[in-house]
Amino acid sequence: SQDSDMRIACIHAVAHSGNRAALPHLLDYLSDSDYLVQLHALQGLAYIINNKAGLSDEQKATHMVLDEVSDEQAINAIFNCLNNKNYSVAMAAIEALTELQQTSAIEQFIDVALKDEGQSARQISELLKKLDSEKSTELLLTRLDTVPDSSYRRYVMEMLEVVVSTDNTQATAA
């Protein structure tokens, strides 16, 4: 369809069916010309991989899958979206990878936060905290020594503050 709203509606329908046969189509939508379609494709991929549709084994067995796509292939495609020039797509990829518990992506999350001059540092820090605060803290501390200048060091320190803070500390600060 030429209508992006129609493509988004189709993405929602196939993703929420829980049918893994939708994975190749959702992967195709990651290169759509409309970034909103890409965002919804990322959400759909994460939804199917996490099997949130809650299909029974019988329902899974009745779905015919012609082009089998492994979870690893889909996750690799999501990883590739971290390099997307559109900030919203990169953030949606980070959210999907966080939902999929991909701790190997932490270093790349930090890169995305620093690439946009710290604009997303706090938001990404919250996701890092949710994903793995210990590993995130370790990588951020290492990053303090390698950033090019003090402005980046400030972003890393802000990220560290969010990752190591407790919810009570944040509520008091607000």
C-alpha positions in Angstrom: 0.0 0.0 0.0 1.1 3.5 -0.7 -0.7 4.7 2.5 1.6 4.6 5.5 -1.3 4.4 7.9 -2.5 1.3 6.1 1.0 -0.3 6.3 1.1 0.5 10.1 -2.3 -1.1 10.6 -1.1 -4.2 8.8 2.0 -4.3 10.9 -0.1 -4.2 14.1 -2.5 -6.9 12.8 0.3 -9.4 11.8 2.4 -8.7 14.9 -0.5 -9.2 17.3 -1.5 -12.4 15.6 1.7 -13.9 17.0 2.4 -15.7 13.8 6.2 -16.0 13.2 5.4 -16.0 9.4 5.1 -12.2 9.8 8.8 -11.8 10.7 10.1 -11.6 7.1 7.6 -8.9 6.3 8.3 -7.0 9.4 12.0 -7.1 8.6 11.2 -5.7 5.1 9.4 -2.8 6.8 12.6 -1.8 8.6 13.7 -0.2 5.4 10.4 1.6 4.7 10.6 5.2 3.5 8.4 6.3 6.4 10.1 6.3 9.7 6.8 5.7 11.5 6.4 2.5 9.7 9.9 1.5 10.7 9.0 2.3 14.4 6.0 0.1 14.3 7.9 -2.7 12.6 10.5 -2.6 15.4 7.7 -2.9 18.0 6.1 -5.7 16.1 9.4 -7.7 15.9 9.9 -7.4 19.6 6.3 -8.4 20.3 6.6 -11.6 18.2 10.0 -12.5 19.5 8.8 -12.2 23.1 5.7 -14.2 22.0 3.4 -11.8 23.8 0.4 -13.0 21.9 0.5 -16.0 24.2 -0.2 -18.6 21.6 -0.7 -22.2 22.8 1.5 -24.9 21.3 -1.5 -26.1 19.2 -2.0 -22.6 17.8 1.8 -22.3 17.0 1.7 -25.7 15.2 -1.2 -24.6 13.0 0.6 -21.5 11.7 2.3 -22.2 8.4 5.7 -20.5 8.1 7.2 -20.5 4.7 10.3 -18.3 5.3 11.7 -19.2 8.7 13.4 -16.3 10.4 15.3 -17.0 13.5 15.1 -14.8 16.6 18.9 -14.1 16.1 18.3 -12.8 12.5 15.5 -10.5 13.7 17.6 -9.2 16.6 20.5 -8.5 14.3 18.2 -6.5 12.1 17.1 -4.5 15.2 20.8 -4.0 16.1 21.3 -2.5 12.6 18.6 0.1 13.3 20.8 1.5 16.1 22.8 3.2 13.2 19.7 4.7 11.6 20.1 8.4 10.9 16.6 9.0 12.3 16.8 9.5 16.0 13.3 8.1 16.6 14.2 4.8 14.8 17.4 4.4 16.8 15.5 5.0 20.1 12.8 2.5 19.1 15.6 0.0 18.4 17.1 0.6 21.8 13.6 0.1 23.4 13.1 -3.1 21.5 16.5 -4.4 22.4 15.9 -3.5 26.0 12.6 -5.4 25.9 14.4 -8.4 24.4 17.0 -8.2 27.2 20.0 -7.8 24.9 22.7 -6.8 27.3 25.3 -7.1 24.6 23.9 -3.8 23.1 24.8 -1.6 26.1 27.9 -0.2 24.5 26.0 0.7 21.4 23.3 2.4 23.5 25.9 4.6 25.1 27.2 5.4 21.6 23.8 6.5 20.5 23.4 8.7 23.6 26.7 10.4 22.9 26.1 10.8 19.2 23.2 13.2 19.6 25.2 15.3 22.0 23.6 14.0 25.1 20.0 14.9 24.2 18.9 11.3 24.9 21.3 10.6 27.7 18.7 10.5 30.5 16.2 8.5 28.5 18.8 5.9 27.4 20.2 5.8 31.0 16.8 4.8 32.3 16.8 1.9 29.7 20.3 0.9 30.7 19.3 0.8 34.4 16.3 -1.4 33.5 18.5 -3.7 31.3 21.6 -4.2 33.5 22.6 -1.4 35.8 25.8 -3.2 37.0 27.2 -3.8 33.5 26.0 -0.3 32.4 27.8 1.3 35.3 31.0 -0.6 34.4 30.9 0.5 30.8 30.1 4.1 31.6 33.0 4.3 34.0 35.3 2.9 31.3 33.9 5.4 28.9 34.8 8.4 31.2 38.5 7.9 30.3 37.9 7.7 26.5 35.5 10.5 25.7 37.0 13.3 23.6 36.2 16.3 25.8 34.6 17.6 29.0 31.1 18.0 27.4 31.0 14.3 26.6 32.3 13.5 30.1 29.4 15.5 31.5 26.9 13.4 29.5 28.6 10.2 30.7 28.4 11.4 34.3 24.8 12.3 33.9 24.1 8.8 32.6 26.0 7.3 35.5 23.9 9.3 37.9 20.7 8.0 36.5 21.9 4.4 36.3 23.2 4.2 39.9 20.5 6.2 41.5 17.7 4.5 43.4 14.1 5.4 42.7 13.9 7.2 46.1 16.9 9.4 45.2 15.3 10.4 41.9 12.0 11.2 43.6 13.8 13.4 46.2 15.7 15.2 43.5 12.5 16.0 41.5 
